[in-house]
Amino acid sequence: MNWLYLAIAIACEVFATSALKATEGFTRWQPSALVVVGYSLAFFFLSLTLRSIPVGVAYAIWAGAGVVLVSIAGWLLYQQALDAAAILGIGLIVAGVLVINLFSKVVVH
């Protein structure tokens, strides 16, 4: 169940972060409300994962997945292209998350 909570936390964080641009510096209340609700849910569900997943591991997975998914959302929603260096860096983040999940003994599956 903790991995489901982590997935929900990631989805809420990606949703909230993707909506940040639409707030126009928190001058538009509708997207601003979505950001507040999204981050509130993200942190709530992240806190539930910490019952069994170490905080450093949970945060690394949460942040790494968030970087990749927000980059994809930026490309789809705002036509923000990434250059080769950005794609390489994101690939290294994905590799790090995979190493944690596949080889770390502190991750309980």
C-alpha positions in Angstrom: 0.0 0.0 0.0 2.9 2.4 0.7 4.0 2.2 -2.9 0.5 3.1 -4.0 0.7 6.1 -1.6 4.0 7.1 -3.1 2.6 6.9 -6.6 -0.4 9.1 -5.6 2.0 11.6 -4.0 4.0 11.7 -7.2 0.9 12.2 -9.3 -0.3 15.0 -7.1 3.0 16.8 -7.0 3.3 16.6 -10.8 -0.2 17.9 -11.2 0.5 20.8 -8.8 3.9 21.7 -10.3 2.5 21.6 -13.8 -0.3 24.0 -12.7 2.2 26.5 -11.3 2.9 28.2 -14.6 -0.8 28.8 -15.1 -1.1 30.7 -11.8 0.9 33.6 -13.3 2.6 34.3 -10.0 -0.5 33.3 -8.0 -2.5 36.1 -9.5 -5.1 33.6 -10.9 -7.1 31.9 -8.2 -8.3 28.8 -10.0 -4.9 27.4 -10.9 -3.5 28.7 -7.6 -6.2 26.6 -5.7 -5.2 23.6 -7.8 -1.6 24.1 -6.8 -2.4 24.3 -3.1 -4.6 21.3 -3.1 -2.2 19.3 -5.2 0.8 20.0 -3.0 -1.3 19.4 0.2 -2.3 15.9 -1.1 1.2 15.2 -2.3 2.7 15.8 1.1 0.0 14.0 2.8 0.5 10.9 0.7 4.2 11.2 0.9 4.0 11.2 4.7 2.0 7.9 4.6 4.8 6.2 2.6 7.3 7.1 5.3 5.7 4.4 7.6 7.8 1.8 5.8 10.0 3.5 3.2 13.0 5.4 4.5 12.7 9.2 4.0 15.7 9.5 1.8 14.6 6.7 -0.5 11.0 7.9 -0.7 12.1 11.4 -1.4 14.6 10.4 -4.1 12.0 8.3 -5.9 9.4 11.1 -5.5 11.7 13.8 -6.7 13.2 11.8 -9.5 9.9 10.6 -10.9 8.6 14.2 -10.5 11.4 15.7 -12.5 10.8 13.3 -15.4 7.0 13.6 -15.4 7.0 17.4 -15.0 9.4 17.6 -17.9 7.0 15.6 -20.0 4.1 17.7 -18.8 6.0 20.9 -19.7 6.6 19.6 -23.2 3.0 18.5 -23.7 1.2 21.5 -22.0 3.6 24.4 -22.6 5.6 23.2 -25.6 8.8 23.5 -23.6 11.6 21.5 -25.4 14.6 20.0 -23.7 18.1 20.0 -25.2 20.4 17.0 -25.2 22.1 18.0 -21.9 18.7 18.2 -20.1 17.6 14.9 -21.5 21.0 13.3 -20.4 20.6 14.7 -16.9 17.1 13.5 -16.6 18.3 10.1 -17.8 20.9 10.0 -15.1 18.1 10.8 -12.5 16.1 7.9 -13.8 19.2 5.7 -13.6 19.6 6.7 -10.0 16.0 5.9 -9.1 16.4 2.5 -10.8 19.6 1.7 -8.9 17.9 2.5 -5.6 14.9 0.3 -6.5 16.8 -2.6 -7.9 19.8 -2.8 -5.8 19.3 -1.1 -2.4 18.6 -3.3 0.6 16.7 -0.5 2.4 13.9 -0.6 -0.1 11.2 -3.0 0.9 9.0 -4.3 -1.9 
